[in-house]
């Protein structure tokens, strides 16, 4: 069983959240760190899957549509974590920490 590895998209990149996740030994990278700013949502989702990373985003509508499209076309992705912007950094950190500690990468594969 594999540990969850996160990929923060352009919408969800937040330095305080990134640093706090890393302090908790969560494997996380960002669009900026891998030089993928400006790529389409689909390209980001594909890159995340190719690199065994679950994409984290606030873009609920577009990634929800992408997930349905992938399922309809029998395409695979590593998983999508949809987050709400109105939660504090602490609340997001807590939610992501609980998630990473409680499920495996296989559990979230091809799921939202």
C-alpha positions as CSV (number, residue, x, y, z in Angstrom):
1,X,0.0,0.0,0.0
2,X,1.3,3.4,-1.0
3,X,1.4,6.6,1.0
4,X,-0.5,9.5,-0.4
5,X,1.7,12.1,-2.2
6,X,0.1,15.5,-2.8
7,X,0.3,17.9,-5.7
8,X,-1.1,21.4,-5.0
9,X,-2.5,23.1,-8.1
10,X,-2.2,26.8,-8.9
11,X,-5.5,27.6,-7.0
12,X,-4.5,25.8,-3.8
13,X,-0.8,26.8,-3.5
14,X,-0.3,28.4,-0.2
15,X,3.2,28.7,1.4
16,X,2.0,28.4,5.0
17,X,0.0,25.2,4.2
18,X,2.9,23.8,2.1
19,X,5.4,24.4,4.9
20,X,3.1,23.0,7.6
21,X,2.4,19.8,5.6
22,X,6.2,19.3,5.1
23,X,6.8,19.8,8.8
24,X,4.4,16.9,9.3
25,X,6.4,14.8,6.8
26,X,3.7,14.9,4.1
27,X,5.1,14.3,0.6
28,X,3.8,17.4,-1.2
29,X,4.9,19.5,-4.2
30,X,3.3,22.3,-6.1
31,X,2.6,23.3,-9.7
32,X,5.2,26.1,-9.2
33,X,7.9,23.8,-7.9
34,X,7.6,21.4,-10.9
35,X,7.3,24.4,-13.3
36,X,3.8,23.6,-14.6
37,X,2.1,26.9,-14.2
38,X,-0.3,27.7,-17.0
39,X,-1.0,24.1,-18.0
40,X,-4.7,23.1,-18.4
41,X,-6.5,21.3,-15.6
42,X,-6.5,18.1,-17.6
43,X,-2.8,18.3,-18.2
44,X,-2.2,18.9,-14.4
45,X,-4.4,15.9,-13.6
46,X,-2.5,13.7,-16.1
47,X,0.9,14.9,-14.7
48,X,-0.3,14.1,-11.2
49,X,-1.3,10.6,-12.1
50,X,1.9,10.0,-14.0
51,X,3.8,11.0,-10.9
52,X,1.6,9.1,-8.4
53,X,0.3,12.3,-6.8
54,X,-3.2,13.2,-5.8
55,X,-4.1,16.7,-7.0
56,X,-5.4,19.1,-4.4
57,X,-7.6,22.0,-5.7
58,X,-10.2,24.5,-4.9
59,X,-11.5,24.3,-8.5
60,X,-14.4,22.0,-7.5
61,X,-16.5,22.6,-10.6
62,X,-13.9,22.0,-13.3
63,X,-12.2,19.0,-11.6
64,X,-15.6,17.5,-10.8
65,X,-16.3,17.6,-14.6
66,X,-12.9,16.2,-15.4
67,X,-13.4,13.3,-13.0
68,X,-16.7,12.5,-14.7
69,X,-15.1,12.8,-18.1
70,X,-12.2,10.5,-17.1
71,X,-14.7,7.9,-15.8
72,X,-16.8,8.0,-18.9
73,X,-13.7,7.5,-21.1
74,X,-12.3,4.8,-18.8
75,X,-9.2,6.9,-18.2
76,X,-7.4,6.7,-14.9
77,X,-6.1,9.4,-12.5
78,X,-4.4,9.2,-9.1
79,X,-7.2,11.0,-7.3
80,X,-8.6,14.5,-6.7
81,X,-8.9,16.3,-3.4
82,X,-11.4,19.1,-3.6
83,X,-11.0,21.7,-0.9
84,X,-13.0,24.7,0.0
85,X,-11.3,28.1,0.2
86,X,-13.3,29.3,3.2
87,X,-11.5,27.0,5.6
88,X,-8.5,28.3,7.5
89,X,-5.0,27.1,6.9
90,X,-5.3,25.2,10.2
91,X,-8.5,23.5,9.1
92,X,-7.1,22.6,5.7
93,X,-3.9,21.2,7.4
94,X,-5.9,19.1,9.8
95,X,-8.1,17.7,7.1
96,X,-5.2,16.8,4.8
97,X,-3.2,15.4,7.7
98,X,-6.1,13.1,8.7
99,X,-6.7,12.0,5.1
100,X,-3.0,11.2,4.5
101,X,-2.8,9.3,7.8
102,X,-6.0,7.3,7.2
103,X,-6.1,6.2,3.6
104,X,-3.7,4.9,1.0
105,X,-3.1,6.1,-2.5
106,X,-4.9,3.0,-3.8
107,X,-8.0,4.1,-1.7
108,X,-8.3,7.4,-3.5
109,X,-7.2,6.3,-7.0
110,X,-9.8,7.4,-9.6
111,X,-11.9,9.0,-6.9
112,X,-12.8,12.5,-5.6
